[in-house]
Amino acid sequence: MQRCSTSTIDPTATSGGQVDQNNGGCAFRGAKLNLQPITDALHLVHGPIVCQGHSWQSRPTASSGSTLHRISFTTALSDLDVVLGAEKRLARSLDALAAKYDPPAIFVYSTCVPAMSGDDIRAVCKAATVRLKRPVLAVEAPGFSGGKLDGVQIAARVLIDDVIGTREPDCTTSTDVLLIAENNVAGEASAIAALLNRCGIRVLASIPGDGRFNAIAGAHRARASIVHCSQSVAGLGPDLMQRYGIPYAAVSFYGAANTSDALRRIAQLLIERGATAELAARVDAIVTDSELAMQRRLAPILPRLRNKRALLMTGGVKGWSLADTLLRLGMRLAAVSTQKTSAEDRCKLEAVVAGRCPLFDDIEQEAFETCLASGDIDLVLGGGCCRFTVQRLLVPWVEINHERHIALTGYDGSVALAEAMANALDSPVLAALRAEAQTARPA
């Protein structure tokens, strides 16, 4: 049997850091995924009902308050709307939704059909803004206008041009930061905000995960920005620096070492912007205490993970961050996916891996199944449709993408990930299924 680490996963198949702009869906999907985590705004899709398939369930982000972002709203255009135009239908929908839900703002997403039929969504939204006395914002990212990352950029432009800077925050402090490009899957943005609060650092606005529209509108008064994911609205960091002089740092809160580095970098950035020097000492103390507490919690788990070979199928900041985390937990890497990974994140991944395993952009189904059946993989971490193949072949599996139910950020996230991996490896159900499959196998 060929070893998957040297043959069935081909390291020469990588893209060298070139990102497929269409990876992950169309422009509409990219825009909606990166604005819908703003929890108290109303998100209306102007198009056929099929486009509402990109609903909250596509990326089930948590909220510490309003859950309006979880409700799917669409104008559900018909053939007749295409022929006669649907601007009046959109206006009536906006009036009815504003009266029923009274949101602070409404985002209206254009899809392919009204964009091709010529609906002037921007004009409808502009009139509704005056009529309804609240921002009604046109997000003109029909699917045919590009790939997912093009939609992400359009979403960022809507925020920087039409939202941020439109109101003043109720109060400000010398340690106010923006948390940018964190979607709050499984409550991760809330966990980061709680950790920062322990350090005496306040999240003035989270964009977009667990975001509040009015807080985002006053984000221009922050002292610094924290950018967490290069595949989300990360472009806001440089834009805010250029427009408002807010410095930013690209960090990762996945893994204890990365979390400690992020906290220290944020503290230094705030001190440079006028915070007291005591902030650095406070952060150092919290980092030291948190790392010691984490090590105590990890002690009984580490023997269950030592030298286990993991296949890591994710991308972006999670790719290099979790690769580093697994190595620090004493595990080995069989291979790491580089799908949906920017050139910068790929360079960081290469530095972490340092030639220990192949990197791959994609793998054919047959090769993937051969790899899993070879016995060289102890554990797979990933998301999406590959989950079903892994589980069918009785290989331990841990969900780390949008469908996950555990927060992976911070020190608690490192322990939660270690526990999830150890439990997957030691699953009695999986052991019983393997034994049954072995017994049923013909001699």
C-alpha positions as a printed NumPy array, in Angstrom:
array([[  0.   ,   0.   ,   0.   ],
       [  1.379,   3.384,  -0.999],
       [  1.858,   5.881,   1.779],
       [ -0.415,   8.851,   1.348],
       [  2.218,  11.303,   2.558],
       [  4.493,  10.551,  -0.38 ],
       [  2.227,   9.573,  -3.247],
       [ -1.53 ,   9.961,  -3.081],
       [ -1.248,  13.552,  -1.849],
       [  0.931,  15.28 ,  -4.398],
       [  2.865,  18.25 ,  -2.952],
       [  3.601,  19.497,  -6.483],
       [ -0.104,  20.145,  -7.025],
       [ -0.054,  23.329,  -4.956],
       [ -0.815,  26.719,  -6.471],
       [  2.142,  28.613,  -5.066],
       [ -0.139,  30.937,  -3.147],
       [ -2.405,  31.904,  -6.014],
       [ -5.978,  32.095,  -4.778],
       [ -8.897,  31.102,  -7.019],
       [-11.253,  34.037,  -6.769],
       [-14.24 ,  31.754,  -7.366],
       [-13.304,  29.362,  -4.577],
       [-16.173,  29.194,  -2.139],
       [-19.005,  30.56 ,  -4.274],
       [-20.137,  33.712,  -6.053],
       [-19.791,  37.399,  -5.209],
       [-23.275,  37.534,  -3.668],
       [-22.364,  34.714,  -1.284],
       [-19.119,  36.411,  -0.286],
       [-20.853,  39.728,   0.425],
       [-23.711,  38.202,   2.399],
       [-21.505,  35.902,   4.482],
       [-19.424,  38.889,   5.542],
       [-22.271,  41.232,   6.446],
       [-24.919,  38.886,   7.864],
       [-22.995,  38.362,  11.162],
       [-24.012,  41.957,  12.006],
       [-26.697,  40.666,  14.313],
       [-29.159,  43.534,  14.813],
       [-29.4  ,  44.598,  11.165],
       [-32.019,  43.18 ,   8.812],
       [-30.626,  41.374,   5.755],
       [-32.924,  41.282,   2.71 ],
       [-32.071,  39.336,  -0.45 ],
       [-33.581,  40.894,  -3.572],
       [-33.918,  38.023,  -6.003],
       [-35.446,  34.593,  -6.583],
       [-36.04 ,  32.53 ,  -3.474],
       [-33.356,  30.038,  -4.526],
       [-30.693,  32.664,  -3.715],
       [-31.807,  32.547,  -0.096],
       [-30.032,  29.191,   0.034],
       [-27.121,  31.354,   1.207],
       [-28.859,  31.888,   4.531],
       [-27.658,  32.064,   8.12 ],
       [-27.169,  28.279,   8.101],
       [-24.354,  28.688,   5.551],
       [-22.282,  30.128,   8.373],
       [-24.169,  29.825,  11.683],
       [-22.588,  32.71 ,  13.582],
       [-23.503,  33.224,  17.211],
       [-24.838,  36.367,  18.876],
       [-24.683,  37.709,  22.41 ],
       [-27.849,  39.728,  21.791],
       [-30.152,  40.138,  18.816],
       [-30.811,  37.118,  16.592],
       [-32.41 ,  39.048,  13.734],
       [-29.506,  37.995,  11.489],
       [-30.732,  34.402,  11.707],
       [-34.019,  35.134,   9.923],
       [-34.066,  34.728,   6.125],
       [-35.753,  37.564,   4.211],
       [-36.196,  37.628,   0.432],
       [-38.373,  39.395,  -2.122],
       [-38.768,  35.986,  -3.861],
       [-38.972,  37.386,  -7.387],
       [-41.155,  35.608,  -9.944],
       [-41.101,  35.538, -13.746],
       [-43.564,  38.436, -13.777],
       [-41.226,  40.546, -11.65 ],
       [-38.476,  39.952, -14.179],
       [-40.718,  41.133, -17.026],
       [-42.286,  44.147, -15.296],
       [-39.505,  45.074, -12.862],
       [-39.429,  44.593,  -9.102],
       [-38.475,  47.998,  -7.685],
       [-41.966,  48.605,  -6.249],
       [-41.972,  45.101,  -4.773],
       [-38.665,  45.843,  -3.061],
       [-39.928,  49.177,  -1.701],
       [-43.086,  47.553,  -0.286],
       [-40.982,  44.801,   1.296],
       [-38.733,  47.365,   2.973],
       [-41.714,  49.263,   4.376],
       [-43.296,  46.105,   5.784],
       [-40.074,  44.757,   7.312],
       [-39.122,  48.079,   8.901],
       [-42.573,  48.349,  10.472],
       [-42.499,  44.806,  11.85 ],
       [-38.891,  44.478,  13.063],
       [-37.712,  48.113,  13.494],
       [-34.014,  47.333,  12.809],
       [-31.368,  50.064,  13.097],
       [-30.405,  49.397,   9.47 ],
       [-31.274,  47.209,   6.481],
       [-28.833,  45.64 ,   4.026],
       [-30.341,  44.858,   0.606],
       [-28.416,  42.311,  -1.474],
       [-28.682,  42.402,  -5.236],
       [-28.635,  39.034,  -7.022],
       [-28.134,  38.138, -10.668],
       [-31.774,  38.341, -11.807],
       [-32.641,  41.933, -10.762],
       [-29.17 ,  43.073, -11.8  ],
       [-29.786,  41.739, -15.314],
       [-33.382,  42.981, -15.497],
       [-32.263,  46.494, -14.558],
       [-33.719,  47.167, -11.1  ],
       [-32.158,  50.339,  -9.659],
       [-31.612,  48.97 ,  -6.156],
       [-29.44 ,  51.881,  -5.088],
       [-32.188,  54.404,  -5.897],
       [-34.81 ,  52.318,  -4.046],
       [-32.566,  52.091,  -0.985],
       [-31.774,  55.804,  -1.065],
       [-35.487,  56.681,  -1.113],
       [-36.21 ,  54.143,   1.631],
       [-33.48 ,  55.647,   3.824],
       [-35.335,  58.958,   3.8  ],
       [-38.791,  57.413,   4.096],
       [-37.963,  54.941,   6.881],
       [-35.537,  57.237,   8.749],
       [-32.76 ,  54.617,   8.994],
       [-29.884,  53.486,   6.76 ],
       [-31.016,  51.197,   3.945],
       [-27.852,  50.049,   2.213],
       [-27.546,  48.556,  -1.256],
       [-25.03 ,  45.713,  -1.504],
       [-24.533,  45.428,  -5.25 ],
       [-22.743,  42.111,  -5.541],
       [-24.731,  39.961,  -8.005],
       [-23.265,  36.507,  -8.405],
       [-22.002,  37.057, -11.94 ],
       [-19.857,  40.027, -10.839],
       [-17.096,  37.75 ,  -9.533],
       [-16.096,  35.117,  -7.036],
       [-16.562,  34.985,  -3.299],
       [-13.553,  37.195,  -2.532],
       [-14.857,  39.873,  -4.905],
       [-18.06 ,  39.897,  -2.866],
       [-16.028,  40.198,   0.328],
       [-14.363,  43.316,  -1.074],
       [-17.733,  44.784,  -2.049],
       [-19.013,  44.196,   1.493],
       [-15.954,  45.953,   2.901],
       [-16.55 ,  48.945,   0.592],
       [-20.153,  49.257,   1.795],
       [-18.942,  49.364,   5.402],
       [-16.1  ,  51.826,   4.871],
       [-18.032,  54.153,   2.529],
       [-21.578,  54.044,   3.895],
       [-21.462,  52.898,   7.542],
       [-18.233,  53.619,   9.438],
       [-17.984,  57.241,  10.471],
       [-21.714,  57.991,  10.197],
       [-22.261,  58.373,  13.96 ],
       [-20.269,  59.024,  17.114],
       [-19.867,  56.345,  19.819],
       [-21.477,  56.987,  23.183],
       [-18.079,  56.89 ,  24.916],
       [-14.459,  56.081,  24.127],
       [-11.373,  54.934,  26.046],
       [ -7.638,  54.821,  25.395],
       [ -7.799,  51.046,  24.936],
       [-10.62 ,  50.815,  22.385],
       [ -9.958,  48.372,  19.544],
       [-11.82 ,  47.035,  16.538],
       [-12.047,  43.285,  16.03 ],
       [-12.075,  42.89 ,  12.248],
       [-12.681,  39.806,  10.096],
       [-13.889,  37.5  ,  12.853],
       [-17.305,  35.952,  12.17 ],
       [-18.133,  34.632,  15.667],
       [-18.627,  31.027,  14.576],
       [-19.313,  29.069,  17.79 ],
       [-18.982,  32.356,  19.703],
       [-15.294,  32.93 ,  18.927],
       [-15.538,  36.712,  18.579],
       [-17.281,  36.878,  21.955],
       [-14.539,  34.721,  23.478],
       [-11.84 ,  37.009,  22.054],
       [-13.66 ,  40.087,  23.357],
       [-13.908,  38.526,  26.828],
       [-10.182,  37.738,  26.84 ],
       [ -9.325,  41.279,  25.749],
       [-11.623,  42.668,  28.439],
       [ -9.663,  40.725,  31.08 ],
       [ -6.593,  42.566,  29.847],
       [ -8.304,  45.952,  30.146],
       [ -8.858,  46.256,  26.392],
       [-12.335,  47.116,  25.113],
       [-13.731,  45.995,  21.766],
       [-15.421,  49.16 ,  20.518],
       [-16.901,  47.269,  17.565],
       [-16.687,  43.77 ,  16.169],
       [-16.843,  43.666,  12.376],
       [-18.766,  41.627,  11.441],
       [-19.118,  38.774,  13.98 ],
       [-21.538,  39.599,  16.825],
       [-21.505,  43.112,  15.392],
       [-23.954,  45.894,  16.23 ],
       [-24.721,  48.373,  13.468],
       [-24.422,  51.534,  15.565],
       [-21.152,  50.359,  17.115],
       [-19.729,  49.734,  13.642],
       [-20.933,  53.17 ,  12.524],
       [-18.792,  54.675,  15.323],
       [-15.77 ,  52.472,  14.663],
       [-13.68 ,  55.381,  13.348],
       [-12.96 ,  56.426,  16.952],
       [-11.065,  53.236,  17.84 ],
       [ -7.404,  53.443,  18.848],
       [ -6.308,  50.337,  16.951],
       [ -7.64 ,  47.507,  14.775],
       [ -7.114,  43.769,  15.088],
       [ -7.413,  41.823,  11.827],
       [ -8.063,  38.121,  12.354],
       [ -8.838,  36.484,   8.974],
       [ -7.336,  37.356,   5.592],
       [-10.325,  35.832,   3.76 ],
       [-12.93 ,  37.988,   5.5  ],
       [-13.234,  41.799,   5.471],
       [ -9.52 ,  42.14 ,   6.276],
       [ -9.203,  45.032,   3.806],
       [-10.9  ,  47.253,   6.373],
       [ -7.653,  47.342,   8.371],
       [ -5.628,  49.178,   5.697],
       [ -8.675,  51.258,   4.698],
       [ -9.208,  52.504,   8.255],
       [ -5.51 ,  53.218,   8.573],
       [ -5.588,  55.317,   5.405],
       [ -8.856,  57.117,   6.089],
       [ -8.778,  57.589,   9.877],
       [ -5.167,  56.898,  10.876],
       [ -6.107,  53.796,  12.92 ],
       [ -3.111,  51.407,  13.031],
       [ -3.797,  47.703,  12.682],
       [ -2.16 ,  44.384,  13.437],
       [ -2.899,  41.09 ,  11.672],
       [ -2.939,  38.435,  14.4  ],
       [ -4.27 ,  34.971,  15.175],
       [ -6.111,  33.803,  18.282],
       [ -5.967,  30.148,  17.2  ],
       [ -3.488,  28.38 ,  19.469],
       [ -2.038,  29.463,  22.806],
       [  1.276,  30.718,  21.445],
       [ -0.442,  32.818,  18.783],
       [ -2.915,  34.166,  21.344],
       [ -0.115,  35.262,  23.684],
       [  1.73 ,  36.939,  20.813],
       [ -1.484,  38.678,  19.698],
       [ -2.233,  40.076,  23.166],
       [  1.275,  41.462,  23.567],
       [  1.237,  43.041,  20.096],
       [ -2.137,  44.673,  20.73 ],
       [ -0.98 ,  46.056,  24.077],
       [  2.141,  47.548,  22.491],
       [  0.083,  49.084,  19.686],
       [ -2.266,  50.727,  22.184],
       [  0.614,  52.017,  24.305],
       [  2.041,  53.654,  21.19 ],
       [ -1.369,  55.278,  20.722],
       [ -1.555,  56.726,  24.233],
       [ -2.538,  53.928,  26.61 ],
       [ -0.595,  53.701,  29.88 ],
       [  2.538,  51.54 ,  30.017],
       [  0.89 ,  49.494,  32.775],
       [ -1.146,  47.758,  30.078],
       [  1.859,  45.713,  28.955],
       [  2.522,  44.436,  32.496],
       [ -1.131,  43.522,  32.959],
       [ -1.186,  41.61 ,  29.668],
       [  2.032,  39.774,  30.557],
       [  0.565,  38.684,  33.882],
       [ -2.624,  37.405,  32.269],
       [ -0.661,  35.599,  29.555],
       [  1.53 ,  33.871,  32.144],
       [ -1.421,  32.816,  34.318],
       [ -3.445,  31.653,  31.306],
       [ -0.616,  29.581,  29.861],
       [  0.041,  27.867,  33.214],
       [ -3.644,  27.1  ,  33.711],
       [ -3.876,  25.747,  30.182],
       [ -0.87 ,  23.469,  30.642],
       [ -2.45 ,  21.984,  33.774],
       [ -5.638,  21.256,  31.839],
       [ -3.718,  19.78 ,  28.907],
       [ -1.495,  17.495,  30.991],
       [ -3.86 ,  14.477,  31.069],
       [ -4.777,  14.929,  27.383],
       [ -1.32 ,  15.167,  25.781],
       [ -0.401,  11.443,  26.084],
       [ -3.509,  10.586,  24.06 ],
       [ -2.358,  12.853,  21.222],
       [  1.383,  12.242,  21.145],
       [  2.742,  11.263,  17.687],
       [ -0.712,  10.943,  16.142],
       [ -0.68 ,  11.819,  12.438],
       [ -3.256,  14.463,  11.482],
       [ -4.527,  15.508,   8.065],
       [ -5.443,  19.2  ,   8.292],
       [ -8.017,  20.271,   5.709],
       [ -8.7  ,  23.963,   6.204],
       [ -7.236,  27.231,   4.953],
       [ -6.477,  30.852,   5.69 ],
       [ -5.402,  31.836,   9.178],
       [ -6.626,  28.509,  10.598],
       [ -4.245,  26.593,   8.317],
       [ -0.937,  27.811,   9.719],
       [ -2.313,  28.526,  13.189],
       [ -3.728,  25.051,  13.762],
       [ -0.72 ,  23.392,  12.145],
       [  1.433,  25.145,  14.729],
       [ -0.992,  24.154,  17.503],
       [ -0.947,  20.46 ,  16.552],
       [  2.84 ,  20.376,  16.49 ],
       [  2.999,  22.028,  19.923],
       [  0.621,  19.351,  21.207],
       [  3.149,  16.705,  20.186],
       [  1.287,  15.517,  17.092],
       [  2.591,  14.978,  13.562],
       [  1.228,  16.413,  10.323],
       [  0.453,  14.018,   7.478],
       [ -0.477,  16.835,   5.08 ],
       [ -2.058,  20.296,   5.133],
       [ -4.523,  21.792,   2.657],
       [ -3.893,  25.264,   1.251],
       [ -7.335,  25.869,  -0.26 ],
       [ -8.694,  29.41 ,   0.211],
       [ -5.303,  30.485,   1.527],
       [ -3.737,  33.85 ,   0.68 ],
       [ -0.103,  34.153,  -0.344],
       [  0.748,  35.662,   3.045],
       [ -0.957,  32.86 ,   4.977],
       [  0.74 ,  30.271,   2.772],
       [  4.164,  31.71 ,   3.583],
       [  3.349,  31.445,   7.293],
       [  2.175,  27.867,   6.8  ],
       [  5.372,  26.913,   4.99 ],
       [  7.413,  28.388,   7.843],
       [  5.418,  26.399,  10.424],
       [  5.523,  23.12 ,   8.512],
       [  9.189,  23.535,   7.543],
       [  9.11 ,  20.594,   5.14 ],
       [  7.607,  18.127,   7.633],
       [  4.71 ,  17.232,   5.329],
       [  3.272,  17.983,   1.887],
       [  0.952,  20.906,   1.221],
       [ -1.832,  20.485,  -1.304],
       [ -4.51 ,  22.645,  -2.918],
       [ -6.931,  19.872,  -3.792],
       [ -7.09 ,  16.09 ,  -3.956],
       [ -9.201,  13.831,  -6.155],
       [-11.81 ,  11.704,  -4.422],
       [-10.151,   8.411,  -5.315],
       [ -6.763,   9.556,  -4.025],
       [ -8.377,  10.924,  -0.879],
       [-10.067,   7.618,  -0.107],
       [ -6.844,   5.698,  -0.817],
       [ -5.024,   8.01 ,   1.575],
       [ -7.567,   7.423,   4.337],
       [ -7.632,   3.66 ,   3.791],
       [ -3.834,   3.369,   3.927],
       [ -3.74 ,   3.565,   7.733],
       [ -1.281,   6.446,   7.662],
       [ -3.866,   8.959,   8.929],
       [ -4.91 ,   8.823,  12.583],
       [ -7.168,  11.871,  12.518],
       [ -8.69 ,  14.313,  10.017],
       [ -9.576,  17.911,  10.865],
       [-11.682,  19.817,   8.357],
       [-15.166,  20.689,   7.228],
       [-17.656,  20.462,   4.41 ],
       [-18.402,  17.456,   2.262],
       [-15.12 ,  15.654,   3.049],
       [-16.581,  14.867,   6.471],
       [-18.845,  12.155,   5.055],
       [-16.005,  10.366,   3.254],
       [-13.873,  10.402,   6.391],
       [-16.648,   9.071,   8.59 ],
       [-17.646,   6.389,   6.053],
       [-14.086,   5.075,   6.092],
       [-14.119,   5.05 ,   9.929],
       [-11.312,   7.562,  10.407],
       [-11.556,   9.853,  13.475],
       [-12.918,  13.27 ,  12.517],
       [-12.979,  16.73 ,  14.141],
       [-15.025,  19.565,  12.637],
       [-13.051,  22.834,  12.549],
       [-14.836,  24.885,   9.892],
       [-18.191,  26.671,   9.841],
       [-20.223,  23.756,  11.158],
       [-18.217,  23.437,  14.378],
       [-19.825,  23.797,  17.777],
       [-16.654,  24.5  ,  19.778],
       [-14.784,  27.792,  19.889],
       [-11.165,  27.263,  18.903],
       [ -9.806,  30.691,  19.83 ],
       [ -7.759,  31.61 ,  22.872],
       [ -6.417,  29.385,  25.629],
       [ -9.781,  27.74 ,  26.25 ],
       [-10.019,  27.025,  22.536],
       [ -6.691,  25.201,  22.557],
       [ -7.9  ,  22.934,  25.355],
       [-11.259,  22.401,  23.642],
       [ -9.524,  21.373,  20.41 ],
       [ -7.204,  18.968,  22.243],
       [-10.17 ,  17.405,  24.052],
       [-12.14 ,  17.063,  20.807],
       [ -9.215,  15.348,  19.069],
       [ -8.521,  12.986,  21.959],
       [-12.19 ,  12.043,  22.208],
       [-12.373,  11.402,  18.457],
       [ -9.291,   9.182,  18.6  ],
       [-10.612,   7.23 ,  21.596],
       [-14.244,   7.015,  20.467],
       [-15.736,   3.688,  21.639],
       [-18.354,   3.909,  18.891],
       [-15.677,   4.176,  16.215],
       [-13.748,   1.298,  17.778],
       [-16.875,  -0.887,  17.74 ],
       [-17.606,  -0.058,  14.109],
       [-14.047,  -0.881,  13.11 ],
       [-14.23 ,  -4.22 ,  14.926],
       [-17.524,  -5.019,  13.22 ],
       [-16.105,  -4.088,   9.816],
       [-13.052,  -6.301,  10.449],
       [-15.257,  -9.224,  11.399],
       [-17.468,  -8.799,   8.339],
       [-14.501,  -8.618,   5.975],
       [-14.192, -11.825,   3.876],
       [-11.109, -13.957,   4.565]])
